[in-house]
């Protein structure tokens, strides 16, 4: 695993504090969406289908920082839309780094080289560019519905690494993904020099153009088992090893929908990053008034039935590490040996 | 007024109240285009309905007006009708279009190489 020690320590102490306080629900990563505008229209994405006047809007830095303070999570993920299209992305990231938040700036990297050349960012252990890479060139360009994006992303990654930035990749897997091709992709990303990779099965957004290629549970287990049952030592994953083991079918987790709360121009999204069932005006209202029992694999909610996405299950995996000796032992073993 | 399978774009349910209004609000909340909200007191507001709370006292909807500005909150009781006037941005199948264009490009490339 490739999460830096300082980040591991920050997360571990945060989780232990929450457990000592007997806080049953706490956020781990704030998903901060400053805008919905994007320079791609990926087949599996249901995040950007809005009227033009909504796509032209964005949050102010002050609104973003207020949400970060209100939420209190130690990590902030900035997806979107494409966050490099957010006009205040430089100042926002600088403010978050100054607050010692671990920031994952989730980008398709089309604009990354250009923004780095503008001097918009300063390398920091708190800042990681999390570059969207859905596989090798052919698979990635198909997933983002545009030729040439893979090469642009690679160029962006190289430019960021040359300047001393932390770079990770985030990969969404769909039905039809080849385990062998994905293993080749892992090799290629490691050759590029990224710090670690993040993997997740996709979610069947009701508004996504492609409704046919989402992985169901059994297929997810099969694919991840094939890909990861004998992982190369050099493959580094920037996520909880228990989450990857869950995807391989080795753990039976329930969703933690409040683990990665989402804030955007509409407010605090209920109940999670993937489902839009309404908005709360404050984080407190979100936590206290959402009917959490109606969500998750075992809830019987059809929308949650096949979901195994990182934003709901990675918080469960992290919590499991600190909730039981079995979880702690499995995490330590996987971290030290690289075996899953 | 049954709209279960039909596209919502262009739908005008006419004056509504009670359960019919609540259902139209739910559909408008799920709709990824602008709607025109007709007020009981007169006047219309065109915008994107991004939130609603049927359990609040009183129940309300929230919109971003297409003309700009901060979000507007309107009680259900003030709504006479909701017309689905904007383009549904989630309609259509851009993935299928992408596949078709890619296959066409491949075929054209093969033909050139032959």
Contacts between the chains, C-beta under 8 A, distances in Angstrom:
chain1	res1	chain2	res2	distance
A	41	B	94	6.0
A	43	B	94	7.2
A	43	B	95	3.8
A	43	B	98	6.6
A	46	B	90	7.5
A	49	B	32	4.6
A	49	B	89	4.3
A	49	B	90	4.1
A	50	B	32	6.2
A	50	B	48	6.8
A	50	B	89	5.9
A	51	B	32	7.8
A	51	B	33	6.0
A	51	B	34	5.1
A	51	B	48	5.4
A	51	B	66	7.0
A	51	B	86	5.7
A	51	B	87	7.5
A	51	B	89	6.2
A	53	B	34	7.9
A	53	B	48	7.2
A	53	B	64	6.9
A	53	B	66	5.1
A	53	B	68	6.9
A	54	B	48	5.2
A	54	B	50	7.9
A	54	B	64	6.2
A	57	B	64	7.1
A	142	B	102	7.4
A	145	B	94	7.0
A	145	B	95	6.9
A	145	B	98	4.1
A	207	B	32	5.9
A	207	B	90	4.1
A	209	B	92	7.4
A	209	B	93	5.6
A	209	B	94	4.5
A	209	B	95	4.1
A	209	B	96	7.6
A	210	B	95	3.8
A	265	B	64	7.8
A	266	B	50	4.5
A	266	B	51	6.1
A	266	B	62	8.0
A	267	B	51	6.8
A	278	B	29	7.7
A	278	B	51	5.9
A	278	B	52	6.9
A	278	B	53	6.7
A	279	B	50	6.9
A	279	B	51	4.5
A	279	B	62	7.7
